[in-house]
């Protein structure tokens, strides 16, 4: 049996490696003031950044508080896209912190099977982050970066026309607060 100090040292080595990777990925983002506000928000939420291993995907891992970024996007896409993606992923951070049913809903499922409600809610929360940080992006501009029909639902929920549950029902799905996992 290894002494506890060996485990603590091993954990610290992994933590330092994660911090190095986080600094490297953060350094790849444009120095744009609005992108930097979102990166500061991520830091305040104790979110680390890594390069995504899934082609063309940005993914948030709540168990590790890690946002995996598709690195080619950082040089090949518009600032509007980067702001939208960062805000959306930070929306996931807030949602997973506030809604334990979301953690339960993603247990043992692949990233591409995440329920629509979780994605919709993250877009809505992401827009609220944009507003909170004073980033000059209108709801129309934000929704232009989101594919339909999701963009239409985001607009309806943010504008107050529908509650999140109503938007989920419109997709023919049950809100996750009502879903019980078979177990």
N, C-alpha and C positions, 0 to 999 in steps of 0.2 A: 504494500500500500504506500502510495506517495504521500509525503507530507502536504498539508494544506498550502504551505508557502509555494510549492511547485505548481499547484493549480492556479494560484493567484498570479504567479509570474507568467504562466501560459496565457491566461485571460488577458493580462496587460499587454503581452506581445501581440495578440490578435486585435486588441483594441487600438494599439498604436498603428498597426498595419491598416486597419479600417480608416483611421484618421488620415493617414498618408494618401490613401486612395480617394477619400473624400476631398482633400485639398486639391489633388490633381484634377478631379472631375470639375470641381467648382471653378478652377482656374481656366477651364475650357469655355465657360459661358462668356458671352459678350459683356463688355464693361458698361453696357446700357444701364442707366439709373433705375429703370423699372424692373429689369431683370435682377439687378442687385438688391432691390427692395424685397423681391420674392425670395432670393437666396438668404437674405437676413432673416426673413420670417421662418424659413426652414431651419436656420441655425437656432433661432429662439425656441423652435419646437423640438430641438434635439434630433433633427433628421440628418442622416448621413447620405452621401451620394456615392454611387458606384456606376460603372458602365454596365449597361444591360447586355445580357447574354442572349436575349431573345430578339431576333431581327426586327427592326423598326418598331419596337415596343418600349414604352416607358411603363414601369411597374413599381408599385409601392408594396413593400413587405412590412406589414405592421408589427410582426413579432420581432423584427430587427430594427425597426424605425429607419429603414433604408429605402431610398428612392433610386431605382435603377434607370438610368437615362440611356437612350439610344444615341451614342456619341456622335455619329455622323450628322444628326439633326442640329448639333450645336454650330456647325459650320455651313450646313446646306439648306437651312430653312429661314424663314422670316422671323423678325423679332415678335410679330403678332402671334405666330405659332408658338414660339418659345414661352411667351407670357401666358398664353392659354394653357399650354401643357403643364408648366410649373404650377400655375394656379389650380388646375384640375388635380394634380397629384397632391398638392398641399391640402386641397379639399378632402382627399382621401384620408390624410393624416388626421384632420379635425374630426371627420366622420367616424373613423375607427376608434378614436379616443372617446367619442361621445355616445356611440351606438354599439353596445356589446353584441347585439343581434347580427351585426355585420361580420364580426369576427367568426361567429358561429356559422354564418351562411357560407363563408369561404373555406371552412375547414375541409380538407381532403378533396378539394376540387382544383382543376387546373386554372391558370390565369384567364384563359379564353372562355371559361364558363361562369365568370363572375355575374351574378344577377344584375339585370338592367337597373334596378333601383339603386344599387351601390354606385354605378357609373353616373346615373342621373344626379344623385345626391352630391357626388363629388364635383360635378360641373356647377351645380347651384352653389355649393360652399366655396368653390373656386372663384366664382364671380363676386361673392361677398368679400373674399380676401382682396380681390382687385380693388373693390370699393374702399375697404378698410385702409389699404395702403396708398390711396390717392392716385392710383394708376389711371391715366386718362383713356380708358377703354369703355365704350358704351356697350350696353347689352346687345345691340344689333351687331356691333363689330365682334364681340366675343362669340356670339352664336354663328357668325360667318366662318369661324375656325372649327366648328363642330358639324359633323355629318348629320343629315336628316335621317330619320325623324327625331333623333335625340335633341338637335338644336331647337326644334319647335317646342318640345317638352320643357327644355331648360328655360326658354323665353316665357312660357306660360307659368311656370312655377316661380321664377324670379319676379315676374311682374305681379304676382299675386292672383292671377286668374284661376290657378289650380293649386291645391295643396300637393305635396309630394305623393301622398297616397292616391289621390285622384289620377295623377299622371301615370303611376304604376298600374292602376286598374285599367287605364286606357290602352296599355300594352297587353292586356289580357293576363296580367300576373297579379298575384296576391302580394300586398306589402309584407316585407320581411318580419315586421313586428307580429304579424298574424300567422306566419308559417312555423310549423313545428317540424323539426327534423325527425325522420324515422331513426330510431336508435336502438 
